[in-house]
Amino acid sequence: MPLTLAGLAREVGLPVHVDIGLDRPLSWVHSTELADPTPFLEGGELLLTTGIALGPHRDYVRRLVAAGAAGLGFGTGLSHADVPAELVDAAREAGLPLVEVPREVPFIAITKAVSRAVAADEYAALARTSEAQRALTRAALTSTGAVVRRLAGLVGGAVGLLDARGAVVHASGDLPDLRPEAERLGPGPAGAAWRVGERHLAMQALGRPGYLAVATGRPLDTADRNTVNTAASLLTLALARSDAVDVVHRELRTAQFRLLLNGCPVADAPEGPFRVFVLPKDTAEPPGFWAEHEGDVVVLARALDRPAHASSPVGAAEVARGYREALRAREERVATFEEVPGSGLLATDSAFHAATLLAPLDARLRESLRVWLSCHGQWDPAAARLGVHRHTIRNRIRRVEELLGRSLDSPGLRAELWFALHAGQ
């Protein structure tokens, strides 16, 4: 524990004249006879003087208080036989602890006592920090949640691992809503510390989007701050390692899905029947078998608890068809392929007929025909969907008629081609 003025007075034997604030920790001792020693103070010092050049007592005391001095030790038996009463009154009025240093107690004895205490505190803090680092390292071998729990025990407060938006990923203890603070800090390397009532809070940005948050009932000391920094470094490493593992897993799942598209069995695939769901790539990680493919997230599952576009039920050997159906459902802006107009007419054995009917048409003409038919033969909507001029789509449909040798004015031919365009994919 840091040495306080009360502890020093007991240890060295110093009479106390103003007992206000004797529990303040002492950072160091400084002896001076300057009328204004404040330029040489950092705060937390016990100032020793024999009072040779005090000047006006109240002004002297006010300067010490403004500089953050922890107390005043007045040496007697030299320039003053006793502590001046005016100095005692000024110190009591300003709330500055005041002790007497009799002549038989040399200033150097006080300096040595404080020096020993400071060295002991620094060693204790170093030992505590070292032990905390070992404990946190052991926890990091388990999980990021274990690091959070261990840190909470070490600092005696609440600790949370937050995502980039400030939402809690792991927490130990009660934390306030820190999302506004995360938004203020932003994604860059930053940190913040503030106080809310009796709680002291701090947030530290990690090496990836996210934060480490700590809430305690007291300010963090040096050892606590070193411990928090160690935890932040370990969490950054753990999250980076997790990111690397996630990348490998995503690549593996994508490769597995491509095997399924080619009709190859995959051990991790679910048993059929299931549906193939297509979701936007930026969606949250879904449950079950999923993969990233062609800018989408594809899920193989019987059901999904989030908005998506789904195929009809398929088996493991029909994933390619299911994927095409899910894409078609998305294009038609319906939830399932069964809702796609004309989907009930599609059958896997119709592929040969479709291929024969559409053989004269290249891929561009087929796509133009499909879009034109889906727009009910309207030129402007079809041109807009294809991103071409309306005259371009007219020319392409005219070319389709030439290649097929049939007029697209026939509703029957349109229905047949619509069926073939779907069945032939």
Buried (B, 14 or more C-beta within 10 A) or exposed (E): EBBBBBBBBEBBEBEBBBEBBBEBBBBBBBBBEBBBBBEEBEEBBBBBBBBEEBEEBBEBBBBBBEBBBBBBBBBBBEEBEEBBEEBBBBBBBBEBBBBBBEEEBEBEBBBEBBBEBBEEBEEEBEEBBEEBBEBBBEBBEEEBBBBBBBBBBBBEBBBBBBBBEBEBBBBBBEBBEBBEBBEEBEEEEEBBEEEEEEBBBBBBBBEBBBBBBBBBEEEBBEBBBBBBBBBBBBBBEBBEEEEEEEEEEBEEBBEBBBBBBEEEEBEEBBEBEBBBBBBEEEBEEBEBBBBBBEEBBBBBBEEBEEEBBBBBBBEBEBBBBBBBBBBBBBBBEBBBBBEBEEBEEBEEEBBEBBEEBBEEBEEEBBBBBBBBBBBEBEBEBBBBBBEBEBEBBBEBBEBBBEBBEBEBEEEEBBEBBBBBBBBBB
